[in-house]
Amino acid sequence: MPLADFVLYEEEYGKVEAELTALCRDARITTAAVIDKNGQIIATAGETRRIDATSLASLAAGDVAAANGMAALIGETEFSVFFHEGQRDCIYMSLLAGRFILIAIFDKKVTSLGMVRLKANKATEALASALTSASSKSESGKNAVGEPLFADITSEDIDRLFGQT
Amino acid sequence: MSFINFSSREINCKIVYYGPGLCGKTTNLQHIYGKTAADRKGKLISLATETERTLFFDFLPLSLGAIKGFNVRFHLYTVPGQVFYAASRKLILKGVDGIVFTADSQIERMDANLESMDDMRLNLAAQGYDPEKIPMTIQYNKRDLPGAAPLVEMNRLLNPGGHTWYQAVAVEGVGVFETLKDIVKKVLAEVRNSY
């Protein structure tokens, strides 16, 4: 079956964001993000204004998907860690709880790959716990708010969306 | 796989434009990008070869506005149409919520349309989707060309499931937003039924 729809509530979002903020501070990285394997942004922390996070998430998901396509070709189940090194900035990515990707962008002059990897590994458990909790809520109840959220969306509501485009 | 974020009050959905090489998938996205207000779109990203053929995918994030207090965001992707990029096409279907199958109306491209349709059904099934149930809209593009196949014939060959379909001349923008609006409606109807 394809992955179930994913719903993120305030509680889990807060935990993920707090972990990412701590990771930025502890590993001295510029920007941290959690996205899902389909390229949707779950949460970000650190310096996000100079980065087009939506595009970054889409490309990172494509990057990981392509790498894991290569993994399958050589008989590996998947690659779990990815690293791109630039002249100044680098991107470190690792898989998280099966369906998510942790992204860390850092300046080589400020911190090191070893430090980023160490701190990212430490953050992984707490991040995975929050995301797994969110996934279970999504899969079990679909809607933890307790009442239909969008049942009364009408065709006119949808038409209005295009009127605004 | 739609993603609903209660913290940022967003509904995120993914639409993939599928079809044979040179049928006009990227042209659809370019027209949507060109006609959408700056505050409602992100960057149009094209991972293309030097000859402007899609290598991996095109990507366009759209923000359509609010519905029931949630900002509705759609991520539009295209697949690379050329036959030898089969592995990439499969990856891009991950997490898809709706498909626009763009067919090339030229009679000589009918085999390519059929091959692409079969390829799509196989790839959807490989990702765990039921190709009969996923929201889908069919676009018959390049209707302005003199060699365009009759619509009855195209529907018989490419649309036995009776999906809604639109005629288009994507390079002039004809039928592009009509197609997009139709698939958005279908995907949001799924969201409505699920939540």
Interface residues (C-beta under 8 A of the other chain):
Chain A: M1 P2 L3 A4 D5 F6 V7 L8 Y9 E10 Y13 G14 D36 K37 N38 G39 Q40 I42 D52 T54 S55 S58 L59 G62 A65 A66 G69 K142 N143 V145 P148 L149 F150 A151 D152 I153 S155 D157 I158 R160 L161 F162 Q164 T165
Chain B: M1 S2 F3 I4 N5 F6 S7 N12 K14 T36 A37 R40 G42 K43 I45 L47 F56 F57 F59 P61 L62 L64 G65 I67 K68 F70 V72 H75 A87 S88 K90 L91 I92 K94 G95 Q127 G128 Y129 F177 K181 V184 K185 L188 V191 R192 S194 Y195
